[in-house]
Amino acid sequence: MRPDQPMERKTIRMACNAAGRRANIDKPTHPHVYRHSCATHMLEAGADLRTIQVWLGHADIQTTARYLRVSTAQIRATTSPFDALQLKAIDRTKEDGRPR
């Protein structure tokens, strides 16, 4: 590797694979895996989609939206607006028992 020259793609892929092995990741890793993971962690940490779009260099926000997956933990942590509803029980004793 020469500091005055860009790294070759093969060198970057090999470095990613080595990092994956050191992290005990069973699957082969490549630069896109790290890029995707970083973007996903940014989203989970509260970064907005537009910021992530700029960070990734996507021209179209739709590309970024397809690129990211929302984690199960984030879905579970999100409060549904229905949880805030104050519902009353339906009184079925009046008239024919059908709610009005």
N, C-alpha and C positions, 0 to 999 in steps of 0.2 A: 504494500500500500504506500502510495506517495502522497504526502500532504498537499502538494500543489495540484493534484489531479482529483476529479470526482471519483467517488467509489463506484465500482462496477455493480450492476444489479445482482450478480451472482454472490458477490462479497456480502451485500446487505442481506440477501436471503439466507446465506450461511450463518451470519451473525444472529439473525432472528431464530433460526432453528436451534442454534447453540443455546440461546437465552431460554427458549422453550424447554429444552432438555434440562437445563439447570433449575428451572422452575417446576420440574416434574410434570410438565404438560404432556399427556400421552399422544396427542395429535400433532402432526407437523404444523409448524407455525411459519408464517411469512409476514412481510411488512404490512399487508392489508389487515391481517388479524389484529395487529397492535394498533393500527389506525382506527379500526372499527371499535375495538375495546375502549380506547381512549375517548372516542367521541361518545360512546354509550355512557361511560363513567361521568363525562362532563354533563350530559343530559340528566343523569341521576343526581348529580350534585347541584342541579338547579340552573345550569346554563340554558339560555333560551336557544331555540332552534336556529334563529338567524345568526347568532354568535357562532354556533357550531358550523353553520354553512360557510361563513367567512373563514373560519379556522381551517376547514377542510378544503377550501378553494372551489366549492361548487358554484357554478353560475346559476343553477336553478334550484330553488328551495325544495322542489319536488324530489330531486335527487337525494338531498339530505334527509328528507322525510322517509324515503324508502330505505335509506341506508341504516337508519337507527331502529333499534328494537327497544321497546319499553320493558323493563324487567318486571317479573312477577312481584317482587317486593315493592316496587314503586306503585304498581296497580293496587296492591293490598293497602298501601299507606294512603292512597288517595280517598278522600271523603266524598261520598256520593251526595249530590244535592238533595236526594230523596231522604237521606238520614236527618235532615233538618226539618222535614215536614212534621207538623203537629197534627196528627190524625185523631179524630174522634170515632168511637165505635158507632156503627149504624144501629139505630133502634128499629128492630124488626117487629115490634109488638103492636104498632099502630096499623089499623085497617087490615089489608090483606097480607101483611108481612113483607111486601116488596119495598125496597128502599126508594125514597123519593128524592 
